[in-house]
Amino acid sequence: MVLGFDFFERNKLRFRTLLPTRVRRAPRLPAMTSTAELEVALHCTGQDRRDHHGLKLTGGAPGIHLEFVGQREKPHSLGKQIIFIHRDRTLRLRIESYYVFVAGCPVMRRFVRATNQGRSAVGIEYLSSAMLHGLGRPGDGPLESKLRIHLARNTSRAEGQWQQYAPSQLGFSENGLSAAAINSMGNWSSVAYLPLGMIENVKAGITWFWQIEHNGSWHWELGSQGGDAYLYAGGPDEEHHQAWKNLRPGESYQSVPVAMGCVRGGFDEAIAALTRYRRLACRAPHLDNTRCPVIYNDYMHCLFADPTTAKERPLVKAAAKAGCEYYLIDAGWYAKRGEHWWPAVGAWQPSRERFGRDGLKGLLDHIRSRGMTPGLWVEIEAAGIHSPLRKKPDDWFFLRHGRRIIDHGRYQLDFRNPAVRAYADAVLDRLIDRYGAGYIKIDYNITFQAGTDRNADSPGQGLLEHGRAYLAWIEGVRHRHPRVVLENCGSGGMRMDYAMLASHQIQSSSDQTDYRKYPAILVGALAAVLPEQLAVWAYPLADGGPRQTSFNMVNAMVGRIYLSGRLNRLSSRSLRLAYEGVETYKRHIRPALPRSIPFFPLGMPRITDSVSPVAVGLRADKTSWLAVWRLAGKGTIAIPHSPSGLAVLLYPKSLGIALRRAKDSLQVEFPVPYMAAIIQCDEQGRE
């Protein structure tokens, strides 16, 4: 990457361009102005917004007149770090703008730190994590004709829905008062959108991309200023999230991390760069992400949160025979028989009546005796309104206006409180040390929007501080129990971000219960999460047949197999196909999964489309694996630009699926609707 900076009025640093290396022709840049191309966007209470800004975060002071006072450059564990230092004489602020360049990929991590060196408090209304400028300068034509925005809508059971927009379709107008703005509020960081995006300049063949690495509220906007397009990306602010920070003398305040980069090419090239970055800079090392064990979970289309020893034992036997390596007991293990599991969360003591004389520990020991590592589900941040935790003091919980916030029959625990963190430590230590759980699924099924105003300058700041305290707590768990696998779940994929995935090894992709809709979720999620971290349900149905079983298995075979369903009730032929899917995955795909790069030969699917075929690929070294799904549409699917080398059908081999080479595509022929296949391609001759 090449970054371009310049000075306005000799001492005001401006960030002008970010381009790939060896650009053939540098774009012509406009004359600088006092309010455009800011290196840091910052607005403080009582200061003038010196711009006709409307709904945009532009013209903020003191951001527009920060004085550059120097820079520091030093090695970093990821590569190299540069810090630009600014000051504001009036408010006595020191602003440090961080660029961490990651060796081996065209990505940098950005954040900004503000320190109050004065004698009076300063109110921060917004502080950028990263700014980009010059997005419309390369290439010919107006911004509307050459810029395309890629973003992913995300909601429960419909995660990862990538779409492409012209800027005006999202509210952008050249020299207008609104921006193409995307926000998320609350502790479900991906409740409406994934916290990442791209801007593709189709005329110049360049794509800029970013990933907001935060487990709470965030904002990005593409706006017009000075005849060009800018991008603002950051965490919570007052305007969008009720996050006002009162920065007292001597205090520092840091914006959330944002990864940002630029590549030649489009969507696939940007995801390839982000995939390399996530492996190098985001994910903490763990054996799980190297070995990629197969997981069985007893919830989906199976026990649905009603476990007992009698129900579990046949499933344990079937999962072991299928080749599973982890066996997870999901929700309900703590609830009394006949009691709904939802409001019972909080104490995390196993139900005695569910597990007989040997108790829960006896069942977990039985799982271990069958060669699998046992696991348990918890929702550690929530406390049911009828749980024993309700008797704890108010400072254990999120409050607004002096009252506890209740959401869906639950309170939210406040991890800023040391007593809450000690309670959570005790729960997980007990489940791991006393019961022998080697896998902990941490779910999260409530949301509190702006946050808590208890002991905080604003609700949004209370939420930010809680989120950071939670991350510090989970890091402590990871260090105390380095071999335990931690899964991040939020009603499926509602907290799919790389603040959480830095410490959790597994990400739940969805709670989608219709296996036919899952391919459209899986493909989009592979653009947001590393394949070796992405858990995908495969739940062969007891009343289904071989085609349905193999479709289910293919869903999970280009990520982490997360098997469920009543395996003990499958027909013999369906059971053989489930076993074959696991074995094929282990032998052919799993060894390469931790170094594979996703690609998208048919583009991004939509969950509302039940006709068009779906495909996604993983590429590692000189081999690629294609997952192809026929939905209700035509029986022959053409995969364009596929390798010209040998293509082999890996799975399933017994259901009449055929491959045929055409001039510039691979033809996959399915005999009936709703079938799927895994194909291995030798890329020796790849064009």
N, C-alpha and C positions, 0 to 999 in steps of 0.2 A: 504494500500500500504506500501511496505517496500523500502526505498531508501538506496543505499549503496554508501558510499564515502570513499576515502582513500587519503593519501598524497604521492606525488612524491617529492623526495628530501626535505622532511621534511616540506616545507612551500608552496607547490603548490597543491591546492585542486583538486582532480579528482572525477568526478561523474561516478560511475562504473555500478550500476544496478538500475532498477526500477522493482519491482515484486509484485504480489499480496501477501497479508498476508497469513501466514501458507503454504508457499511453501514446498512441501515434501522434495525436495532435492535441496540445493543451487547449482547453476552452478559453475563450476571451472572457475576462471577468469584468463586471461593472465597476464603476467608481464607488469607492467606499462611502458610507454615510455614518452619521453618529449613532443610529439605532439598529443598524442591520449587521449581520454576520458576527454576532457576539460569540465569544469563546465560552462564556458562562452567562446564562440567563438567571437573573436574580432580582426579585422585587421585595422590598421591605416596607412595613407599615409606616405610613406618613410620608412616603416618597412619591414623587410625580411619575405617572405612567406617560412617558413622553413619546407617544405613538398613537395613531388612530387605530387602536388595536381591536376594538369590538370584543369578540370571544377568544381572541388569540392571546397567548402568553408572550407578548412582545412589548418592547419599550420600557421594561421594568428598570427601576433605579434601586440601588446603585449599579446594576449590571451594565447599563449603557455607558457609564463613565468610570469603570474600574481602571486603575492605573497598574500597568505591568511593572513589576519590580525585580523580576529575575526568574531563573529556572534552575532546577536540579535534575540531574540525570544519573542513574545508578543501576547496577544489575538487579534483576528480580528473579525469583525462583522460576517464573514462567518465561522470562526472556529479558526484557528491559523496561524500565520505568522512567517516565519523564513527568516532572511536576512543574506546571506554570504557576507563578505566585503573583497575585494581584493584591491591591489594597484600596480601601475607600477611606479617604481622610475624614469625611464628615461623620460617618458612623463608627469609625475606627474598627473596620472589619479587615481581617486577613483572609483571603480566598486562595485556596490551593486546589488546582485543577489537575487531576491525576490521569495519566495515560499509561496503561500497562500493556505492552506489546507482547503477544504470545508467539514465541518462536515456533515456526513450522506451519503457521496458518495466517491468512490475511485478516486477523481479528485483533481488536484491542478491547480492553476493559476500561470503562470510564466511570469516574465518580468525582464529586467535588466536596471539599470540606471548608466550612466557614467558621472562623474563630473571632469572638468578640474581644478585642483588645482595648475597649473603652471602659467607661465608668457607668454607662447607662445600658439598660436592656434594649435589644433590637428585635422587632417582630419580623420573622421571615414568613412571607406569604407563598413564595415558590422559589425553588432552587433547582436548576437543571442538573441531571446527571451527565447528559451528553447533548451536544448540538451538532447538526450537520448543515452545511450550506453548499451552494453551487450545484444543487441537484438537477436543475434544468439547463445549465449552461452547455454541457456536451450535446452534440447533435443539433440538427436543424428543426425549426418549427416551434409552435407555441407549446407551453407546458402541457396543456390538455391532450395534445396529440402524441406526445412522446413519453409521458410518465404513466406508469401503471403501478397501483398499490396492491400488494398481496397481503392478505390477513386471514386469520382463521377464526371464524365464529365457533363458540364452544359452549355447550350446555350439557346438562346431564342426559346421558344416553344418545347424545348427538355431538360428540367431541370432534375436534380437528376438522372442521368444515372450511377448508381453504377456498377463497374466492378471489378473483381479480377484478379491480375496479379502475375506471378512469377517475382522476382526482375529483371532478365535479360531482360524481355519483356519491361521494362521501362528504360533500359540503365545501370543497375547496373551490375558490375562485381567484383568479389572478388580480392582485391589488384589492381583494375584498376584505371584509371584516370577520369572516368565519374561516375555520380551518377544517381539514379532514381530521377529526379528533376521535380517538378511541380511549376510553377510560375503563377502569375496573375499581370498584369500591368494596372494601371488606376483606375478611380473611379467607375467602375463596378467591384466590388470585386469578383463576381462569373461569369464573362463573359465566362470563359472556363472551370473552375472547381469550385466545392464548396470548401470553405476554411477549409476543415477538411479531415482527412484520418485515416487509421488504418494500423498497421502491425501485422499480425497474425502469431504466431509461431505454426504451426499445429502439430508439434511433441510434444511440451510441453503443448499444450492446453492453451496458454496465448495470449492475444491480447492487444497491446498498441494502444492508440488512442489520437488524438489531434484535437483542434479546434482553428483556428487563428481568434481572435476577433478584426478585423480591417476592415474599410470601404474603403480601398485603395489597394495598391500593397502589395504583399506578396510572400514568397518563402518557400518551404520546400524541403529537399533532404534526401534520404536514400543512404548512401555511405558506402564504405568499408575502414577500417583503422585499422592497427595493427592486421589483421586477424579476425576482428569482424565487425559488422554493427553498424552504428551510425545514428541518426536522428538529423538534424538541422531544426529548425522551427523559423520563424520570419517575420518581416515586410520588407519594402523596403530597398534595398542595392544598392551600386553603380554598381555592376557587372550586375545585372538583371533589374534594374529599374531607372538608372541614379539618384540615391538618395545618394549623397555625403554630409555629414554634416561637416561643419567647426566649431568645438567646441572651442569657444573662452574662454579665461581665466575667471573662475568663473561661466561658463555656465554648465548646465546639459542637458543630452539627454537621453530619455527613449525609449526603444524598445516597440513594440506593445504587448498587452497581448495575451498569448496563454494558453489555457486549455489543460491539459495533464493527462492521467490516464492509468490504467492497470487493467485488469480483467482476471479471469479464464473464459475460453469459447471463443466464437467467435463474429461474427458480432452482433447478437441480444443482447448479454450480454453487449457489448460495447455501443450500442445505448441506452440500458436501463440505463446505468450509466450516459451517456451524457444527457439523458432526465431529470434525477433527478438533475443533476448539473445545467442545464439551468433554471429549476424552482427555485432552491435555490440561484443561484449566478448571473444569467444573466438578468432576466426579472424584470423590475421595477413593483411593485404592481399596479394593476389597476382593477377596477370593471369589465371591459370588459372581461378580461381573466378568471374571475370567472363565469360571467353570460353567456358569449358566445352568444350574440344576433345574430339573423339571418339577413344577409345583402342583400339588393337588389341593383344592380348597373345597370344603364340604357345603358351600352355600348355594351356588347358582343352579337352579333347576334340580335341586337335591334337598338338603335339609332345611334351607331357608331359615336359619337361626333357631332351629329346634333340635340341638344335638343331644344324644344320649349314648351311653356306652353300647347299648344293643343296636342302635342305628349305625354307629360309627364302625364297629368291628367288620362287617362285611365290606364296607367301603375301603377300610384300611387294607384288607386283603386284596381287593381288586386294584387299588392304586399301586400297591407294591408290585403286583404282577404286570401292570402296565409300564413299569419302569420309572415311576415317580420317585423323587429324591427328598422332597419336602412334603409334609402332610399338615395342612393348616385347618384348625377348627375355628370357624368364623363366629359371628355374633351369637349370643344366647347362652353361652356356657356358664354364665353367672346368674341367670334368671331362674326363678322357681318355675316348676312345671305349671303350665296354664297361665303364667304371667308374661305379658308382652315384654320383650327384651328392651324395647326402646327407652322407657323411662327408668329402667333399672340400672343404668350405667352410673358408675361412680366409685363403688367400693372394690370391685374387681376381685371378689371372693368366689370361688367355684361353687356352683349349686351341688349340694350333697345328694339330692334325690335324682339328679340326672345321671350320675356316674357310679352309683352303687357302692358296694363295700370298699372297692379299691380306689374310688374317687377319681378325680381328674388326673392326678399324677399317675395312677395305675394305667389309665388310657394312654397317656403320653409315653409311658414306659413301653406299652404294647406297640405303639407306633414305631418306637425306636428299635424294638426287637425285630420288626419287619424290614429293617434296613433303611428307614426314612427318618429324617429330622423332624420332630414335631414343632408346630407353631400355634399361636393364639392371636385372636383379634382383640384389639382394645380401641377405645375412643377416649384418649387420655385427657383431652382438653375440655370435655363435656361432663356435666354432672346433672343427672336427672332431678327434677324438682321434688321427687319423693325419695331420693337416695340419702344415705346418712350424711353426705357432704353438705346437704342443705343447711345443716346446723353450724357450719363454719362461719367465721366472721365475714362481714361484707367485703373486707379487703382481699378476700380470696377470689372475688368475682368481678366481671365487668359491670360497671354502674353507669347510669346516665341520670343526671339531675337528682342524685342521691338515692336512686332506687336500682335494685338489681334488674338487669335486662334478662328477659325470658324469651327464648326462641324455641318453638316446637317442643315445649315441655322440658326444656333444659336451660341450665345456666352455663355461662362461659367462664372457665377458670382463667385467672390472670397470672401469666407466668412471670410477670415482673416481681411477684411476691415470692421471697425465698421459701416460705412455708409451702407454697403450691409446688415449687420445683422439688422440694424434699419429699413431698407426698408422691409426686410422679416418679421420682427416683425409686422410692420404696416399692411402688407397684411393679415397675419393670424389673427391678432387681429380684423381687420375690418370684415373679413368673419365670425368669431366666434361671436363677440360682436354685430355687427350691423345686420348681416343677420341671425344669429342664427344657423350656421352650428355646429353640434355636432360631426361630423366625417370629417376628412380631409385626403383625399388620396393624398400622396406626391409621384408623379411619377418622373422618371428620364430616359430620352431617348437619351442621348448623352454620348460620352466618349472622353477623352482628353489624353489617353495613359500616357506618362511619367509625365505630369503635367505642372506647370508654373515656369518660372525662374525669374519672377518679384519679387524683394525683397526676394530672396531665394538663398541659396548656390548652389542649383541644382534644375532641374525640379521636380525630385522625392521628394525632401524635401519640395518644395512648395506645392505639392499635399498632402503630409503627414500633413503639418500644416493646409491646407485648410480643410482636412477631420476631423481633431481634432476640428477645429473651428466650423464646421458644427454640430458635435456632441454636443458641448457645447451650441450652439444655440438651437438645438431641445430640449435639456434638459430644457432650459429656457422656451420654449413653453409649455412643459409638466407641469412644475411647475406653470405657470400662468393659465393654463387651464386644471386642473387635471381630469376633467370628459370627456373631448373631446377625441375621439378615433383617433389615428394617424396610418395611413397605410403606410408601406414601399413598394414601387413598383419601379422597374427599368426595363422597357420593360418586365414586368413579374418578373422573378426571377434572374435578373442580379446583384442585390445587396443584396444577401441573406446571411447576416452575423450577428453575435451577438454583433457587435459594434452598428449597426443600431437597432437591435431588443431589445436592452436594453431600448430604449426610445419609440419605436413604438410598438403598441399593436398587429398589424396585419401585416403579410407578404404575398404579392402577390406570388402565386406559379408559375404562367405562363400566357402567352397570347395565349396559344394553342387554336385554333378555331375548331379543330376536336375532338368532345367529345369521340370518340373511342380511341384516343391516350392518353387521359388524365390520365387513371389509371397508366400507366407506369411513368408518371411524379409525380403523387400524392404519390405513394409508396416510391420513392426515396427521395422526399422532406420531408416525415415524419421522415426520418433518420437525417435530418438537422435542422428541425424547430419543436417546440412544437406543438402538435395537436391543442391546443387552440389558437395558433397564425397563423395557416396556412389557408389562404383563398383560396378556390378552387371553380372555376367557375362551376355552374350548369346552362346550358342554353337550356332548352327544346325548340325545334324548332317548329315553327308554322305549318310547313308542315310535321312534324314527327308524330309518333304514340305513344301509351302507352309504348311499349318496349324501344323506344328511350328516352322518358321522364324519365322512371324509371332508365335507365342507367345513364343519366345525374345526377339525384338526388343522386344515390349511390356514384358517383364520389366525392361528397362534404360532405357526411354524416359522414366521419371519420376525418374531420377537421372542418373548419368553413364554413358553407353554404354561398356561395357568388352567389346568384341567379341572373339570367339575362334572356334575351330572351323576346319575345313578349307574355307574359302570357295572355294578353287580347285577343289573337287570337288562343289560344289552343282549341282543341276539348274538349268537356265536360269530356270525359274519361281521357284524358291526364291531364287536369287541376286537376281532382280529385286525380290523382297519384302524381302530384306536391304537392298538399295540404297534402296528406297522408305522403309523404316523410318528409316534414317540421315537421309535428306533431309527427311522429315516432322519428325523431331526437331529438326534444324537450323533449319527454317523456322518452326515453330510453337511448340515448347516451350523450346528452349534460350535464346532471347532473354529469356524471363521467369524462367528457373530460378533465377537468383541473388537474386530478390526474392519467390519463391513461398513459400506457407505450406501445409504438408500438412494434409489433413483425411481422415477415415476414415468414409465413409458406411455401411459394413457392419460397423463395429467391427474388432476385431483377430482375424485368422485364426489357426488352429493348423496346424502342419506335419503333424500326425497326421490331419488331416481332409482327405480327398481328394474330398469330395462338395460341401461348401458353397462357394458362389461367393466370390470375393475381389475387393475394390475398394479403390482409394486415389485421392485427388485432390490436385492442386496448384492453389492459388488465387493469382492475381496481378492486381491492379487489379480490373477487372470481368469477368475471364475465368477460367474454370477448365478444367482438363484432367483427365479421368477415365481411369484404367486399370482395366479390368474383365476378370476371368478366369473363364471357365466351366471347372470341373474335371469330375468325373465325374457331377455332378448335373444338375438340370433345365436345359433349353435357354433359358428366358426368365428373366432376372435383373432384379429391380426395384431401382432405386437410389432410396432415399427422400430427400425433401427436396432434390431436385436443382433446378437453376435452371428457372424457367418460361420463360426466353427460348429462343433458338434453340440446338438441340443438333445437332452435325454429327459424323458418323463420319469421323475423320481417317485411321485406319489399322487394319487393312487394308481396302481398299475392294472387293476382288475375290473375297472368299471367302464371300459370302452372309450376312454379318452385317447385321441390320436394327435400327433404332431406332423406338420408338413412344412417344408421350406418353400417360400415364394421368393420372388426376385429381391425384395427389400424388406421382408417381414417374416416373422415366424407365425404360422397359422396353427392355432390350437382349436381342435374340434371336439365339442362336447355333445353327446347324444341327446340329452334332455336338459331342461332348465334347472337352475340352482345346483350347479356342480362347480368344483374347484380343483386346481392342480398345482403341484410344485414341479418346476422344470429347472434342471441344471444346465448351464450353458458354458462351454469352453470358449473363452474369449481370445484365443490365439489370433483369430482373424478378425477381431472386432474393428469396425470402421471408425 
